[in-house]
């Protein structure tokens, strides 16, 4: 999922009620076009916020009762909650109903991040946006990345949160081609960016790796930096498969391709099936992979 597209979508939808009627058709067309490019979770979130915003504008604070019960403002695991600009928790259609009546300004995520403060600060600056944080997923029983998408309506802030979906294989391929471009443009200096947490090539369970085709040395590994400098021949997956050697041979023979193996997911800390896409760039192999399910 592209963060840029999601933010643009949030901004379009969040400000649509504030634009003049003459822009309504254009905004709707833009929204429809962008909505088709985001994840199903993000699209459902925006639909739910659409309904919640319309209801709040029509009913005012009488809408809080509607938001706090099961019904049209709950969609599966998604639900609307409402805070005001001072951080007071006003309504919720989900498990956070225990927070109603409290000030949640100092509430932190599982890593101590004040994500509510970020929502409040963001909503004061822009009518819509999103904040990423980590929260316990009761279904999987572990802390996972979560995205809170919000809209400000007057001094009320509507929020819907969803757990970030696992990176797809198509997204991994996209990251590889972006890394290929960076390597072609910047040369070997690009490799340091691939290893850097702030380099733009590491996102939760998605990262770039680079291997020298001549010497088999791992030059970049955004998921496990300690692998940098090791020979690919020394690395095996959880089943003993020399998957990096398979990648090297594939890159030399075909120039690009994909390899499946079993690897430790840095988010779940478990061995999972993984599918990686690789491309040859000169004497380097550039790759990225997506976890596709639990290992058998």
Buried (B, 14 or more C-beta within 10 A) or exposed (E): BBEEBBBBBBBBBBBBBEEEEEEEEEBEEBBEEBBEBBBEBBBBBBBBBBBBBEBBEEEEEEBBEBBBEEEBBBBEBBBBBBBBEEBBBBBBBBEBBEBBEEBBBEBEBEEEBBBBBBBBEBBEEBBBBBBBBBBEBEEEEBBBBBBBBBBBBEEBBBBBBBBBBBBBBEBBBBBBBBBBEBBEEEEEEBBEBBBBEEBBBBBBBBBBBBBBBEEBBBBBBBBBBEBBEBBBEEBBBBEEBBBBBBBBBBBEEEEBBBBBBBBBBBBBEEBBBBBBBBBBBEEBBBBBBBBEEEBE
